[in-house]
Amino acid sequence: AILSLVLSSRLYRSWGQLSALWARVERIMAVKAPPDKTLKRRMYFFLGFMTVCSLLEHIMSVVSAIGLDCPPALIIKRYVLISHGFMILRHEYSDWYALPLIFMSTLASLLWNFQDVLIVLISMGLTSRYSRLNQCLAKICALERKQMDSDKKNETTKVYAWRKLREAYVKQAMLVRKVDDAIGGIIILSCFCNFYFICLQLFLGITQSKASEPIKTAYYFMSLGWICFRVICVVLAASDINVHSRLGLKYIYTHDSHSYNIEMGRLQDQLSKDYVALSGKGFFYLSKSILLQMAGAIITYELMLIQFDDQGTDDV
């Protein structure tokens, strides 16, 4: 939670410059791309959906910890002793310890959810910009198919239009790298937290499902499904940036070879060789393939944890 707070504070301090750069790139865009009228609505929907589901998951965690038979006067005490039993013993319990612990635990949950929401919303914005550029590229290709005359004046205009479009893609790639540099630490922390809690919830669900109450078993698997859903949302939203950064190639490949010019060739070379994606400070890139890598790593760690747990039980 402290590390997340530090990284979020750093992003907050640099957000003014980053948002100014984003607006400047949008303002000086070399081509006039059509606006994305659904972007704001999609962002609000995702934010509301994540807020409601995260709140329900947190309520479910509290209910599974205290049980359905807990007297109202003992709710806080039982919740703290069960959820934070590794920090405070029963004979050490005091409301002066319990309330700060609950506050810090709630803050940690909020920051954990904030990380994932932030990555998805920023990814949606960057993907939308690439989608608009690709629409502009498709429009230029469609117009050139209709104009079959190739006089020098028209040819010069075409080369100029392609150069402006290529410069717009260059500015967009630069913006993605600036954003990646700003939120790279948050991406690393988000992936680590999600990986850890997936392993934890899966391990608890497998090892304690038979001995636990039905409500706890239901919570373990519901929480596991919710975390997996969040991971998939984060990875797919971020990987869409890489997918859309290369999506314009299909319009160039299917374009008439008679309309080929040097700027079109430069744009093709740029889109095919320039790898644009969000990353965790360059250690890994958020692409669709990372989901399979994470799934393989989770299965490996779960088998190891179950094996060590069985050995510990046998020794006892």
C-alpha positions in Angstrom: 0.0 0.0 0.0 2.8 2.4 0.8 4.6 1.6 -2.4 1.4 2.1 -4.4 0.8 5.4 -2.6 4.4 6.6 -3.4 4.0 5.6 -7.1 0.6 7.3 -7.3 2.0 10.4 -5.8 4.8 10.5 -8.3 2.3 10.1 -11.1 0.2 12.9 -9.6 3.1 15.3 -9.6 4.0 14.5 -13.2 0.4 14.3 -14.5 0.3 18.0 -15.2 3.1 17.8 -17.7 1.9 14.5 -19.1 -1.7 15.8 -19.7 -0.3 19.0 -21.3 1.8 16.9 -23.7 -1.2 14.7 -24.5 -3.3 17.8 -25.2 -0.5 19.3 -27.3 -0.1 16.2 -29.4 -3.9 16.2 -29.9 -3.9 19.9 -30.8 -1.0 19.8 -33.3 -1.9 16.5 -34.9 -0.9 16.7 -38.5 -4.1 15.1 -39.7 -7.7 15.8 -38.8 -8.8 12.5 -37.2 -12.5 12.0 -36.4 -13.5 12.3 -32.7 -14.3 9.2 -30.6 -17.8 10.1 -29.4 -18.1 6.9 -27.3 -14.8 7.1 -25.4 -16.1 9.1 -22.4 -19.2 6.9 -22.1 -17.1 3.7 -22.2 -14.7 5.1 -19.5 -17.6 6.1 -17.2 -19.2 2.7 -17.6 -16.0 0.8 -16.8 -15.3 3.0 -13.8 -18.8 2.5 -12.4 -18.7 -1.2 -13.1 -15.3 -1.6 -11.4 -16.4 0.5 -8.4 -19.6 -1.5 -7.8 -18.0 -4.9 -8.2 -15.0 -4.0 -6.0 -17.4 -2.8 -3.3 -19.4 -6.0 -3.5 -16.2 -8.1 -3.3 -15.0 -6.2 -0.3 -18.4 -6.6 1.5 -18.2 -10.3 0.7 -14.7 -10.6 2.2 -16.0 -8.9 5.4 -19.0 -11.2 5.6 -16.9 -14.3 5.0 -14.5 -13.3 7.8 -17.0 -12.5 10.5 -19.7 -15.1 9.5 -23.4 -14.7 9.5 -23.9 -15.4 13.2 -21.6 -12.6 14.6 -23.3 -10.2 17.2 -23.2 -6.6 16.0 -21.0 -5.6 19.0 -18.3 -8.0 18.0 -18.2 -7.3 14.3 -15.1 -5.1 14.3 -13.2 -7.3 16.8 -13.9 -10.5 15.0 -13.1 -9.0 11.6 -9.7 -7.6 12.8 -8.7 -10.7 14.6 -9.5 -13.0 11.6 -8.3 -10.8 8.8 -5.3 -9.3 10.6 -4.5 -12.2 13.0 -0.9 -12.2 11.8 -0.5 -8.6 13.2 -2.5 -8.6 16.4 -3.2 -11.4 18.9 -6.5 -11.8 20.8 -5.2 -10.6 24.1 -3.6 -7.6 22.4 -6.8 -6.4 20.8 -7.9 -2.8 21.3 -10.1 -0.4 19.4 -7.1 2.0 19.2 -5.3 -0.7 17.2 -8.3 -2.0 15.3 -9.6 1.2 13.7 -6.2 2.3 12.2 -5.8 -1.3 10.9 -9.2 -1.2 9.2 -8.4 2.2 7.7 -5.0 1.1 6.3 -6.6 -2.2 5.0 -9.3 -0.2 3.2 -6.8 2.2 1.8 -4.7 -0.6 0.5 -7.8 -2.1 -1.2 -8.7 1.2 -2.8 -5.1 1.8 -4.1 -5.0 -1.8 -5.4 -8.2 -1.2 -7.4 -7.1 2.3 -8.4 -4.0 0.8 -10.1 -6.0 -1.5 -12.4 -8.6 1.2 -13.2 -5.9 3.7 -14.0 -4.1 1.4 -16.4 -7.3 0.4 -18.2 -8.5 4.0 -18.6 -5.2 5.3 -19.9 -5.0 2.4 -22.3 -8.5 3.1 -23.5 -7.5 6.7 -24.3 -4.3 5.7 -26.1 -6.1 3.0 -28.1 -8.8 5.4 -29.1 -6.2 7.8 -30.6 -4.6 5.0 -32.6 -8.1 3.9 -33.7 -8.8 7.4 -35.0 -5.5 7.5 -36.9 -6.3 4.2 -38.5 -9.7 5.5 -39.6 -7.9 8.5 -41.1 -5.5 6.1 -42.9 -8.4 4.0 -44.2 -10.1 7.2 -45.4 -7.0 8.3 -47.3 -6.6 4.9 -49.0 -10.3 4.9 -50.0 -10.0 8.4 -51.5 -6.9 7.5 -53.5 -8.7 4.5 -55.0 -11.4 6.8 -56.3 -8.9 9.3 -57.8 -7.2 7.4 -60.6 -5.6 10.5 -62.2 -1.9 10.8 -61.3 -0.8 14.2 -62.5 2.2 15.7 -60.7 0.2 18.2 -58.7 -2.1 15.5 -57.4 0.9 13.3 -56.7 2.6 16.0 -54.7 -0.6 16.4 -52.6 -0.7 12.7 -51.9 2.9 12.6 -50.8 2.3 15.5 -48.5 -0.8 13.9 -47.0 1.0 10.6 -46.3 3.9 12.5 -44.7 1.5 14.3 -42.4 -0.1 11.0 -41.5 3.3 9.4 -40.8 4.2 12.3 -38.5 1.0 11.8 -36.6 1.9 8.2 -36.0 5.3 9.3 -34.8 3.8 11.7 -32.3 1.4 9.1 -31.1 4.2 6.6 -30.5 6.2 9.2 -28.6 3.1 9.9 -26.4 2.7 6.2 -25.6 6.4 6.0 -24.5 6.0 9.1 -22.3 3.0 7.5 -20.7 4.7 4.2 -20.3 7.6 5.9 -18.6 5.2 7.6 -16.2 3.1 4.5 -15.2 5.7 1.8 -15.6 6.1 1.4 -11.9 2.4 1.2 -11.3 2.1 -1.5 -14.0 4.8 -3.6 -12.3 3.1 -3.3 -8.9 -0.3 -4.0 -10.3 0.9 -7.2 -12.0 2.8 -8.3 -8.9 -0.2 -7.7 -6.6 -2.7 -9.5 -9.0 -0.3 -12.4 -9.4 0.2 -12.8 -5.7 -3.5 -12.6 -4.8 -4.5 -15.0 -7.6 -2.0 -17.6 -6.2 -3.2 -16.9 -2.6 -7.0 -17.2 -3.3 -6.5 -20.3 -5.5 -4.4 -21.9 -2.8 -6.9 -21.1 0.0 -9.8 -22.3 -2.2 -8.1 -25.6 -2.9 -6.7 -26.4 0.6 -9.5 -25.0 2.8 -12.6 -25.5 0.7 -13.5 -28.8 2.5 -12.9 -27.5 6.0 -14.3 -24.0 5.6 -17.8 -22.8 5.8 -19.7 -22.6 2.5 -19.7 -18.8 2.6 -15.9 -18.8 2.9 -15.5 -21.3 0.1 -17.8 -19.2 -2.1 -15.9 -16.1 -1.3 -12.5 -17.7 -2.2 -13.7 -18.7 -5.7 -15.7 -15.5 -6.2 -12.7 -13.4 -5.3 -10.5 -15.5 -7.5 -12.8 -15.1 -10.5 -13.0 -11.3 -9.8 -9.2 -10.9 -9.7 -8.8 -13.0 -12.9 -11.3 -10.8 -14.6 -9.5 -7.7 -13.6 -6.2 -9.1 -14.8 -7.7 -9.9 -18.1 -9.2 -6.4 -18.4 -5.9 -4.8 -17.7 -3.9 -6.9 -20.1 -6.4 -6.8 -22.9 -6.9 -3.1 -22.6 -3.1 -2.4 -22.6 -2.4 -4.9 -25.4 -5.0 -3.1 -27.6 -2.5 -0.3 -27.9 0.0 -2.6 -29.5 -2.7 -4.2 -31.7 -4.0 -0.9 -32.9 -0.5 0.5 -33.5 -0.1 -2.1 -36.3 -3.7 -2.2 -37.5 -3.0 0.4 -40.2 -0.7 -2.0 -42.0 -3.6 -3.9 -43.4 -4.8 -0.8 -45.3 -1.3 -0.2 -46.7 -0.9 -3.8 -47.8 -4.2 -3.8 -49.7 -3.5 -0.4 -51.2 -3.0 -0.1 -55.0 0.7 -0.5 -55.9 0.3 2.3 -58.6 -0.4 4.8 -55.8 2.8 3.9 -53.9 5.0 6.7 -52.8 8.1 7.1 -50.6 6.1 8.4 -47.6 3.8 5.4 -47.7 6.9 3.1 -47.7 8.3 5.0 -44.7 5.0 4.6 -42.8 4.8 0.9 -43.6 8.4 0.5 -42.4 7.6 2.5 -39.2 4.4 0.6 -38.3 6.0 -2.8 -39.0 9.2 -2.3 -37.1 8.4 0.1 -34.3 7.1 -1.9 -31.3 4.7 0.3 -29.4 3.2 -1.0 -26.1 2.9 -0.4 -22.4 5.5 -2.1 -20.3 6.6 -2.6 -16.7 9.7 -0.4 -17.0 10.9 -2.4 -20.0 11.0 -5.7 -18.0 7.9 -7.1 -19.8 5.3 -5.8 -22.2 1.6 -6.0 -21.8 0.6 -8.1 -24.8 -1.9 -10.9 -25.1 0.8 -13.5 -24.8 1.5 -12.5 -21.2 -1.8 -14.0 -20.1 -0.6 -17.4 -21.1 2.8 -16.8 -19.4 1.0 -15.7 -16.2 -1.3 -18.7 -16.3 1.7 -21.1 -16.7 3.5 -19.4 -13.8 0.4 -19.5 -11.6 -0.1 -23.3 -12.2 3.6 -23.9 -11.4 3.5 -21.9 -8.2 0.3 -23.5 -7.1 1.7 -27.0 -7.5 4.7 -26.0 -5.5 2.6 -24.5 -2.7 0.3 -27.5 -2.5 3.3 -29.8 -2.4 5.0 -27.9 0.4 1.7 -27.6 2.3 1.3 -31.4 2.1 4.8 -32.0 3.3 4.3 -29.6 6.3 1.1 -31.5 7.2 2.9 -34.8 7.1 5.7 -33.5 9.3 3.2 -32.3 11.9 
